[in-house]
Every structure is written in structure tokens, then in C-alpha cells.
Amino acid sequence: MERWFQDLRAVLQPNSPAAVGGGYASGDARGSPSAKQTSSIVTTATPEEFAKGWKAFCSTNPRIRDPKVLPALMRRGVPNELRPEVWSHCLGLASPASSPSPIQEVTSEADKKEEQNESSAKEEENGEKENKRIGENESTERGEKRPAEQVRAEEVDSSCVSQSIIDVIDADVARTFPNHESFQNSGGPDKLRRVLLDLATSDEELGYCQSLNFIAATFIMALSGEDQARKAVQQLIVKLGTRSWYTDGMKQLRADTAVLEEMLRERLPAVHATLKQHRFDLIFVTSKWFLCLFAATLQDQEVLRRVWDLFLGDGIEALFRVSLALFALQEDKITQIVHPDDLIRMMQDWQPDCSAERLIQTAYGPVVGAMGRAELSKRRRAAVENVTAADTRAEMRNQHYWRGGVRPAS
């Protein structure tokens, strides 16, 4: 236990918010934003430092782990080689076999022999399958038809998906990271299409919604295996509590937009005043930022993955922190805009040009301030209730109008 604390102290520096609890504020709400409660110093950890802290975290009993430790560590950056394991842990998924845990012990000789025996058995089985496949091919050449189920064995069963959805998926796949060479050259588009079709068939209520393609593609590049990526998408939606972003009239998305607007009024009043002056609707921005978790906005993949480290560690709180940080970094430009069209063009072409360190320091610094998880949940629930009530009133007005009553706008 003492060794565990020593290792953690070596990674979480005393002056960082992770060590003192500043900037995390994921327990009860602590009142209004205060610079005293946060620190703008979030130093990036070296791969060796992170591996040491991750090993210390994994080696302790899960029942006595401090829930603040891992999010604080992840804010300092998860090395690429450990992301599959760390992200899978945060999402409750099995650790990928291709990314061995730093706390795994060297395999014993007996285990190695057992693995060799299993490998030999698999080779024999694969040989039998190959012979069977060759025989089937010969049968096909002789005019014998193979069962339809075998023909589609390696393809996702898309019979439950309408052709219109398939067309949308195909169009979105072509628009997903077209300039990302690694994704394009490694068969990423084909993998993405299968994952999206699998998502559409496995969850009929959610189906497929545009923007999920960017989330799935990011997981395909970061994790190993298409099945792991599909499960990661599903688990992330649960972790962030954002299912209603894509269903039920997008009530949660509209509610979270209202929450962000309220936070802007409290923490960046000059930005909020400019948006109000030009009657700018924040849904124009949040629909692009939130639905794909900034994957279409943060073009630098390393910056995007550092931001996703925050989402997987701190949850939905990080989404609002990053959003506020992006507005804070562009505050001078926003407040100098004099024409609404210029504001719209700026928001439409917004490509943040900043390092991951600067963005994270701003998100967890004094400008954004403290953000209690309990208070955030309360705000989100209240916003959903307001959106629901507004929808009900609008529906009642429409029904009254169609029956010959007052106009909908009245």
C-alpha cells in the first residue's frame, strides 16, 4: 500500500491539480467558479511516468482505489501504446490482447507450453477449414450452390437495415477522415462500414445516427478489433449519458446546449454577450461539437485523443470544460466581431489551432473554474425538464392551431 502511494506521488506532481484535487471537482458542487479551486498547471506525463502510475493504480485493490486518481493521471496524457488498455478499462471492456497490461507477469513455462499446444490445435483446425473451403470452391465450380448463410458469413447481416440507412452509412463512411492516411490505408473505411451496420442492427431504437461514424472511426484507430470498437461506442454513450442526443427528439442535446449557454453567461460573460447580441443559437455549434465529440473539429488526431482521454476519465464534465476552453481561447476574436455573418462563418470554419497542453490547461484552469459533478447533473436534469415542457407547449399550440384555434406562434 505504501509503495502504491509512493508511485502515484511520483507521477502526480504536488503542484498539479491531480495531486491536490484542484480542477477535478467531481464530487459535490463547491459553489461558484473560483480560481483558488483550480490550477492551470497540467503537465504532460512521459510514457514512463504514466506507465508507472497506471501500474500502481492497477496493482491496488479495486475496492479501495481512489476514483480521482485515474482521471487525474489521464489528464496528463495516455501514451498511444497504453490507450487500448486504459480506454478499455474506463469503458468496462476486456483489455485487448494486443496490449498487454504493465502489471502482467512473465508467462510461465507451463503456460507457454499450453499456448503452444493450443496453437497447434488451432492450426490443425484451420487446416481442416481450409480443406473444406477448397472443397466448397470446387463444388461451386461444378455448379453446386452454397447456402446463402455461408455466402454472407463474413459480412454483417444488414437485412434488418433499410436501404436508406445503408445509403446514409455509405455516404458518411466516405466523409470520415478522408485525409487520414493511416485510417484510409489500413482498411479503415471497410471496417467502419461493418461497425456502423452492426450498430444499426444491434440497437434498433438507436439505429444509426450521423456523427456516430466519427466516434466509431476514432475507436477503430485507437482500439484493436471491430467488435471492440462497436462495444466502445455503445459503452461511451452510456458512460456520458448521451443516448438522448441521438434519440427522443435530441432532447438531451438541446438541454446540454442550454446548460453550456448558462455556463458561458457565468464564466465568459463577454463571449455570451456577443452571442446574444448577434442572436446566435448555440445549437449551431453544439450539434457539431457534441454529437461527434469534437472529432470533426479537432483535426489533429493527437489533440483529439488527448481530449478523449478527458472524456473517458472525467466523463461528461470534460465535455463542458473543453467547450468552455475553446470559447475562452477565441474570446478576443469573438468579442471583436461586429456582423452576425462573420460570427457564423467563424463558427462554421472553426479549426482550433492550439496544442493539447494549452487546451487542457485552459479547460482545467481558473477561467473555467470548478465544476461539481453533482451540480452539473442537477443542471442537466433541470434543462431536460425545461425542454420537455417547451415541447409539450409547442405540441399543444400546434394541435390547437390545426383545430382552427390561434396561430402556432402565439
Salt bridges, closest charged atoms under 4 A:
ASP7 OD2 - ARG3 NE 3.59
GLU49 OE1 - ARG76 NH2 3.61
GLU125 OE2 - LYS129 NZ 3.67
GLU130 OE2 - ARG133 NH2 2.39
GLU144 OE2 - ARG142 NH2 3.72
ASP170 OD1 - ARG193 NE 2.57
ASP172 OD1 - ARG175 NH2 2.52
ASP198 OD2 - ARG230 NE 2.99
ASP203 OD2 - ARG243 NH1 2.97
GLU205 OE1 - ARG243 NH2 3.13
GLU226 OE2 - ARG194 NH2 2.76
ASP227 OD1 - ARG230 NH2 2.78
ASP227 OD2 - LYS231 NZ 3.18
ASP256 OD1 - ARG380 NE 2.78
GLU261 OE2 - HIS272 NE2 3.85
GLU262 OE2 - ARG379 NH1 3.96
GLU266 OE2 - ARG379 NH2 2.95
GLU302 OE2 - ARG83 NH2 3.53
ASP309 OD2 - ARG83 NH2 3.03
ASP314 OD2 - ARG75 NE 3.02
GLU317 OE2 - ARG321 NE 2.79
ASP341 OD2 - HIS339 ND1 3.73
ASP342 OD1 - ARG345 NH2 2.46
GLU357 OE2 - ARG306 NH1 3.44
GLU375 OE2 - ARG379 NE 3.39
ASP391 OD2 - ARG254 NH2 2.78
